[in-house]
């Protein structure tokens, strides 16, 4: 199939080694950040906090989160141009959703007199919240939408990436107090691969056959 989207997705791969000398341009970062911001979520909840690891100080902190486990991903902490921490709010509340509604009112999407009516969508949160107010499984699912959206944007920009669930969310919470109230279970390293060391780049793409994953009814 010949199509730019398919070409992008065929060309992308999970990078195993980054070239630490190459940096993502400011112009491309601007596009990436806006792509994250525009990511969809259930009821437009946006129950995430995004931290971008850019400075040497932040990279060292992220590097230190691999002290106890997942050391195979530790090399990306400093070699990747940037790493994005996708964190989800563990107790998403009515007050959190009110910020979304207030934004809708401010931009003219929702009439001010319909504010209480707009809270009707919060029923989707309630049905995914336990008696202790925890809805982390639901908010985590929304965050993965933002992750996928970001990876597609990177493919379009010809920027390499490595999604990592192999991270220590407990140490991340400890070393990144900026995430208070949020939990980070997935990160995305991004930059440019080391062509000589990134063995995965030369391997053929492996996916199951179309008829084994998709059926048109």
C-alpha positions as CSV (number, residue, x, y, z in Angstrom):
1,X,0.0,0.0,0.0
2,X,1.3,3.4,-0.9
3,X,0.2,6.2,1.5
4,X,2.2,8.7,3.6
5,X,0.6,7.4,6.8
6,X,1.5,3.8,6.1
7,X,5.0,4.8,5.1
8,X,5.5,6.6,8.4
9,X,4.3,3.6,10.4
10,X,6.4,1.2,8.4
11,X,9.5,3.3,8.9
12,X,9.1,3.7,12.6
13,X,10.6,1.2,15.1
14,X,11.4,1.0,18.7
15,X,14.9,2.4,19.1
16,X,17.4,0.3,21.1
17,X,20.3,2.8,21.1
18,X,20.2,6.6,20.7
19,X,22.8,9.0,19.4
20,X,23.3,11.3,22.4
21,X,24.8,14.0,20.2
22,X,21.6,14.7,18.3
23,X,18.8,16.9,19.6
24,X,15.3,17.5,18.5
25,X,14.8,21.0,17.1
26,X,12.8,23.6,19.0
27,X,10.4,23.8,16.0
28,X,9.7,20.0,16.1
29,X,9.3,20.1,19.9
30,X,6.6,22.7,19.5
31,X,4.7,20.4,17.1
32,X,5.1,17.5,19.4
33,X,3.9,19.4,22.5
34,X,0.8,20.7,20.6
35,X,0.1,17.1,19.4
36,X,0.1,16.0,23.0
37,X,-2.2,18.8,24.0
38,X,-4.6,18.0,21.2
39,X,-4.9,14.3,22.2
40,X,-8.4,13.0,22.7
41,X,-9.7,11.5,25.9
42,X,-13.0,10.2,27.2
43,X,-15.4,13.1,28.0
44,X,-12.4,15.3,27.1
45,X,-11.2,14.6,30.7
46,X,-7.5,15.1,29.9
47,X,-6.6,13.4,33.2
48,X,-2.9,13.5,32.7
49,X,0.2,15.5,33.6
50,X,3.1,15.5,31.1
51,X,6.7,16.0,32.2
52,X,9.4,16.5,29.6
53,X,12.9,15.4,30.5
54,X,15.2,17.8,28.8
55,X,17.9,19.3,31.1
56,X,20.9,17.3,32.3
57,X,19.6,17.6,35.8
58,X,16.2,16.1,34.9
59,X,17.9,13.4,32.9
60,X,20.1,12.5,35.9
61,X,16.9,12.2,38.0
62,X,15.3,10.0,35.5
63,X,18.5,7.9,35.2
64,X,18.4,7.4,39.0
65,X,14.8,6.0,38.9
66,X,16.3,2.8,37.4
67,X,18.3,2.0,40.5
68,X,16.2,-1.0,41.5
69,X,14.8,-2.5,38.2
70,X,14.4,-2.1,34.5
71,X,18.1,-1.2,34.0
72,X,17.8,-2.2,30.3
73,X,16.0,1.1,29.7
74,X,18.4,3.2,31.8
75,X,20.6,3.9,28.9
76,X,17.9,5.9,27.2
77,X,17.6,8.3,30.2
78,X,20.6,10.3,29.1
79,X,21.1,9.3,25.5
80,X,17.7,10.2,24.2
81,X,17.2,13.8,23.2
82,X,14.1,14.1,25.3
83,X,11.9,11.7,27.3
84,X,8.2,12.4,28.1
85,X,6.7,11.1,31.3
86,X,3.0,10.4,30.8
87,X,1.4,10.4,34.2
88,X,-2.3,9.9,35.0
89,X,-4.3,11.3,37.9
90,X,-5.2,8.5,40.3
91,X,-8.2,10.2,41.8
92,X,-9.8,12.3,39.1
93,X,-12.6,14.4,40.7
94,X,-15.5,16.5,39.8
95,X,-13.3,19.6,40.6
96,X,-10.8,18.3,37.9
97,X,-13.6,18.0,35.4
98,X,-14.9,21.5,36.3
99,X,-11.7,22.9,34.9
100,X,-12.6,21.3,31.5
101,X,-16.1,22.7,31.6
102,X,-14.9,26.2,32.6
103,X,-12.6,26.1,29.6
104,X,-15.5,25.1,27.4
105,X,-17.5,28.0,28.7
106,X,-14.6,30.4,28.2
107,X,-14.1,29.5,24.5
108,X,-17.9,29.5,23.8
109,X,-18.2,25.7,23.4
110,X,-20.6,25.4,26.3
111,X,-23.1,28.2,27.3
112,X,-22.5,29.3,30.9
113,X,-26.1,28.6,31.8
114,X,-25.5,24.9,30.9
115,X,-22.7,24.3,33.3
116,X,-24.5,21.9,35.6
117,X,-25.9,20.1,32.7
118,X,-22.4,19.6,31.3
119,X,-21.5,17.6,34.4
120,X,-23.8,14.9,33.2
121,X,-20.8,13.4,31.3
122,X,-19.0,12.9,34.6
123,X,-21.1,9.7,35.0
124,X,-18.4,8.0,32.9
125,X,-16.0,8.8,35.7
126,X,-18.3,7.7,38.4
127,X,-18.8,4.3,36.8
128,X,-15.0,3.8,36.9
129,X,-14.4,5.1,40.4
130,X,-14.2,2.9,43.5
131,X,-15.4,3.7,47.0
132,X,-12.1,5.3,47.8
133,X,-12.3,7.6,44.9
134,X,-9.6,5.8,42.9
135,X,-10.1,5.7,39.1
136,X,-6.5,5.1,38.1
137,X,-7.3,2.3,35.7
138,X,-9.6,4.6,33.7
139,X,-7.3,7.6,33.7
140,X,-4.4,5.4,32.8
141,X,-6.3,4.2,29.7
142,X,-6.9,7.8,28.6
143,X,-3.2,8.6,29.0
144,X,-2.3,5.8,26.5
145,X,-4.3,7.6,23.9
146,X,-2.0,10.6,24.3
147,X,1.0,8.2,24.1
148,X,-0.2,6.7,20.8
149,X,-1.0,10.1,19.4
150,X,2.5,11.3,20.2
151,X,4.1,8.3,18.6
152,X,2.2,8.9,15.4
153,X,3.3,12.6,15.4
154,X,6.9,11.6,15.9
155,X,6.7,9.1,13.0
156,X,5.4,11.9,10.8
157,X,8.3,14.1,11.9
158,X,10.8,11.3,11.3
159,X,11.8,11.3,14.9
160,X,12.6,8.0,16.6
161,X,11.0,6.8,19.8
162,X,11.0,4.1,22.5
163,X,7.8,3.6,24.5
164,X,8.8,2.3,28.0
165,X,6.5,0.6,30.5
166,X,9.7,-0.7,32.0
167,X,10.0,2.1,34.5
168,X,9.7,2.3,38.3
169,X,6.6,4.4,39.0
170,X,7.4,4.5,42.8
171,X,10.9,5.9,42.3
172,X,9.6,8.3,39.7
173,X,7.0,9.6,42.2
174,X,9.8,10.0,44.7
175,X,12.3,11.8,42.5
176,X,9.8,13.9,40.6
177,X,7.6,15.6,43.2
178,X,6.1,17.6,40.3
179,X,3.9,14.6,39.8
180,X,2.1,14.7,43.1
181,X,-1.3,13.2,42.7
182,X,-0.4,11.5,39.5
183,X,1.3,8.2,38.7
184,X,3.6,7.6,35.8
185,X,3.5,4.0,34.4
186,X,4.8,4.8,30.9
187,X,7.5,7.0,29.4
188,X,8.5,7.8,25.8
189,X,12.1,8.4,24.9
190,X,12.6,10.2,21.6
191,X,15.4,11.5,19.5
192,X,17.6,10.0,16.8
193,X,19.0,6.5,16.7
194,X,22.6,5.4,16.7
195,X,22.7,3.7,13.3
196,X,25.7,1.6,14.2
197,X,24.3,0.3,17.4
198,X,20.5,0.3,16.9
199,X,20.1,-3.3,15.7
200,X,16.3,-3.1,15.6
201,X,16.5,-0.5,12.8
202,X,17.7,-3.1,10.3
203,X,15.2,-5.9,11.2
204,X,12.1,-6.4,9.1
205,X,8.9,-5.1,10.7
206,X,6.9,-8.0,12.3
207,X,3.1,-7.7,12.6
208,X,0.4,-10.3,12.5
209,X,-1.5,-10.7,9.2
210,X,-4.4,-8.4,8.6
211,X,-7.0,-11.2,8.5
212,X,-5.8,-12.4,12.0
213,X,-6.4,-9.0,13.7
214,X,-9.2,-7.3,11.7
215,X,-12.5,-8.5,10.5
216,X,-15.0,-6.3,8.6
217,X,-18.6,-7.3,9.4
